[in-house]
Amino acid sequence: MNGLARAGYWMLDYGYSARSELRGLATARDPSRRDSGAVGPGARPVVLLPGVYERWHFMLPLARQLEDLGHAVFFVPELGRNLLPIDESARLVAGLLAENDLRDVLLVAHSKGGLIGKYVMLRLDPEQRVDHLVAVNTPFSGSVWAERLKVPSIRIFDAADLTMTFLGARSPVNERITSVFGSYDQNVPAGSVLPGARNLRLAVGGHSRIIGSRAFAAVLAEQVARRG
């Protein structure tokens, strides 16, 4: 891919992120609301986890799709902009699962959210409340930006970090993970392939705008209907 094409994807991607921020300011939805209207056939609880610097409303397009399909959607607003260490964030997610006694859960996560979701499955889910994780553009192999940007919230994505090594390794839980990634990701140039997981590459460029794409909407509809 040439430099002009990459620059175009960057602009489209940051435009999508900016619109997400504006959408959050405009929405009247209460992120703490616990929907109880899971009435569709095969309905299940779905927990949405955004990436670093993203607030809960980044995942609103997915929430609307899932609710239209009859599923109960849960956010974790306590994550804020998702700047906490991965283990602390994972405890917040595990707390939500226990507090609401959620089972047969599908986690749908963007970027850092996928790392948080896998940490929950590995360390904080002895009852296997989580059935499956769909991780979108998650840096399972780390990100080069961890070396270039010397800020703690990004440094945690260093491929040599022990937590990153732990989460990127082959594990029995990988069989219950679907890693979805686009054709180009400026934030995770090393890719999001996870050994032993189901790895899906979509013809969508950019780190964030994949969330709002028709291609991912189709994948999500398929994933929420399957178990394991």
Secondary structure, DSSP 8 states (H G I E B T S, - for coil): --HHHHHHHHHHHHHHHHHHHHHHHH----TT-------STT--EEEEE--TT--GGGGHHHHHHHHHTT-EEE--GGGTTT-S-HHHHHHHHHHHHHHTT--SEEEEEETHHHHHHHHHHHHS-TT--EEEEEEES--TT--THHHHS--HHHHTT-TTSHHHHHHHS--GGGGGEEEEE-SB-SS-TT----TTSEEEE-S-BSSSGGGG-HHHHHHHHHHHHS--
